[in-house]
Every structure is written in structure tokens, then in C-alpha cells.
Amino acid sequence: MSAYLPFDEIVLLRQLSNNDRRAFETVYNYYFLLVFSFSLKFVEDRQVAEDITLETFVKLWDKRSSLTTYSNISPLLYTIARNACLNHLRDEDRMNRRHRELARQQSDEQLSLESFSDVREEIYQHLYLEIEKLPGKMANILQLSLKGFKNAEIAGQTGIGEKTVRNLKTEAIKQLRTKLLKNELLHLLIFLSH
């Protein structure tokens, strides 16, 4: 900042501490570009530097009641601006690290979902293989049932009575459950169905 000032800083600080808005305007008009240039060197972003500059003057106004303890305005403005710049850079770094962490987690989740889909597909393939191994017409009845056909429709397609279809389907589910329990796949199927 300049060694020559067009005003007496001690008087100006006293006026500021007494809520003198004209004194604040004098400080603002004289130091705005200097604080802005200083901030811009720190953050390298014009909009952020402008925001920090404005924030610096708001903080100066907020501190006006304690300004009589200072003899110079420029070190105070530099300190406020420097701290705001450092806070911004710290927050920006933290946000960048958080974005990188979220991107990594999303990538990990995508891999997990793909792995989960592979496991799910493998379990369902095993289920359908076990259904095909069921004796008699049980396999056909259970496959039609899994496709969404009602007992009456299955009876019409297979030429078996509806009550027989219901009984064969019940027995097929019971046998399938026993086979899946032995292979510990039933718990996985229940989990996957939710």
C-alpha cells in the first residue's frame, strides 16, 4: 500500500468506530482495487477475488467498534483479505478432495453392482437348472407359473385338472426348496427377491 495517504488513518479509524459511513466510503474507495488485486493473486479467479474483497469490507464494517485499537487500516484489510483467501483455498481443496472421494466411491459402487448382477444371474441360472431336474410335469408347471400363468391357464395348456396343477406346483416348490436349502441358495434367493 502507498506510504502517502490522502487522509489521516487514525482519524479515519476513529470515525469508522463511530459508525461514520462517509469514512467507510473513503476507505472502500481508496483500498478496493488494492484489496482486489491482492486477493486475485491468491485465488486466481476474478469473481472469487471480488467476493473476497467485498467480504473484507463487510468484516471491516462489522469490526468498526474495535477499530480505535489500530493505527493503520492497510494491515488490517490485508489480514482480513488474506484469511478469507486462505479459507477459500482450504474449502476449495476440501471440496475437490470430497469430489474425488465421491467419484472413487461411485466407481467402487458400480463395480459392486456389476459383481452383484453377475452373482444374481448365476444364482438364477442355478435355480432354473434345479427346476428342470424336477420329476414329471412339475418342471413344466413351475416354469409356466414363474412366467405369470395362473393355475387355470396352466391346466388349459397342459391338459391337467386345475386341482392337480395346484398340488403338483406345491410339491414342486417343496422339492425345490429342499434342494436349494441343501445348496444354501434359498437364503440368497430370498435376499435377491427383496
Solvent accessible surface area in square Angstrom, and as a share of the most:
residue,aa,sasa,rsa
1,M,75,0.33
2,S,56,0.36
3,A,113,0.88
4,Y,167,0.64
5,L,36,0.18
6,P,85,0.54
7,F,38,0.16
8,D,84,0.43
9,E,21,0.09
10,I,90,0.46
11,V,61,0.35
12,L,10,0.05
13,L,2,0.01
14,R,124,0.45
15,Q,71,0.32
16,L,0,0.00
17,S,19,0.12
18,N,108,0.55
19,N,88,0.45
20,D,42,0.22
21,R,166,0.61
22,R,187,0.68
23,A,4,0.03
24,F,42,0.17
25,E,97,0.43
26,T,55,0.32
27,V,0,0.00
28,Y,69,0.26
29,N,114,0.59
30,Y,60,0.23
31,Y,1,0.00
32,F,42,0.17
33,L,127,0.63
34,L,68,0.34
35,V,0,0.00
36,F,22,0.09
37,S,53,0.34
38,F,53,0.22
39,S,0,0.00
40,L,46,0.23
41,K,163,0.69
42,F,66,0.28
43,V,15,0.09
44,E,148,0.66
45,D,63,0.33
46,R,165,0.60
47,Q,112,0.50
48,V,30,0.17
49,A,0,0.00
50,E,72,0.32
51,D,69,0.36
52,I,6,0.03
53,T,0,0.00
54,L,74,0.37
55,E,70,0.32
56,T,0,0.00
57,F,3,0.01
58,V,88,0.51
59,K,78,0.33
60,L,0,0.00
61,W,42,0.15
62,D,96,0.50
63,K,78,0.33
64,R,59,0.22
65,S,92,0.59
66,S,51,0.33
67,L,0,0.00
68,T,82,0.48
69,T,115,0.67
70,Y,82,0.31
71,S,66,0.43
72,N,67,0.34
73,I,0,0.00
74,S,17,0.11
75,P,73,0.46
76,L,11,0.05
77,L,0,0.00
78,Y,61,0.23
79,T,56,0.32
80,I,15,0.08
81,A,0,0.00
82,R,102,0.37
83,N,63,0.32
84,A,6,0.05
85,C,0,0.00
86,L,85,0.42
87,N,60,0.31
88,H,50,0.22
89,L,59,0.29
90,R,116,0.42
91,D,64,0.33
92,E,71,0.32
93,D,67,0.35
94,R,126,0.46
95,M,107,0.48
96,N,64,0.33
97,R,122,0.45
98,R,126,0.46
99,H,106,0.47
100,R,146,0.53
101,E,58,0.26
102,L,80,0.40
103,A,60,0.46
104,R,126,0.46
105,Q,66,0.29
106,Q,128,0.57
107,S,59,0.38
108,D,61,0.32
109,E,106,0.47
110,Q,94,0.42
111,L,108,0.54
112,S,68,0.44
113,L,107,0.53
114,E,86,0.39
115,S,64,0.41
116,F,73,0.30
117,S,60,0.39
118,D,95,0.49
119,V,74,0.43
120,R,85,0.31
121,E,104,0.47
122,E,120,0.54
123,I,9,0.05
124,Y,72,0.27
125,Q,104,0.46
126,H,58,0.26
127,L,19,0.09
128,Y,98,0.37
129,L,98,0.49
130,E,10,0.04
131,I,0,0.00
132,E,109,0.49
133,K,129,0.55
134,L,8,0.04
135,P,69,0.44
136,G,74,0.71
137,K,103,0.44
138,M,20,0.09
139,A,14,0.11
140,N,70,0.36
141,I,0,0.00
142,L,8,0.04
143,Q,53,0.24
144,L,20,0.10
145,S,28,0.18
146,L,95,0.47
147,K,150,0.64
148,G,55,0.53
149,F,69,0.29
150,K,142,0.60
151,N,31,0.16
152,A,58,0.45
153,E,86,0.39
154,I,0,0.00
155,A,13,0.10
156,G,66,0.64
157,Q,106,0.47
158,T,27,0.16
159,G,72,0.69
160,I,28,0.14
161,G,45,0.44
162,E,81,0.36
163,K,139,0.59
164,T,62,0.36
165,V,0,0.00
166,R,113,0.41
167,N,86,0.44
168,L,44,0.22
169,K,40,0.17
170,T,78,0.45
171,E,62,0.28
172,A,0,0.00
173,I,71,0.36
174,K,112,0.47
175,Q,51,0.23
176,L,17,0.09
177,R,117,0.43
178,T,68,0.40
179,K,63,0.27
180,L,4,0.02
181,L,84,0.42
182,K,159,0.67
183,N,73,0.37
184,E,125,0.56
185,L,25,0.13
186,L,32,0.16
187,H,123,0.55
188,L,75,0.37
189,L,20,0.10
190,I,88,0.45
191,F,124,0.52
192,L,8,0.04
193,S,84,0.54
194,H,176,0.79
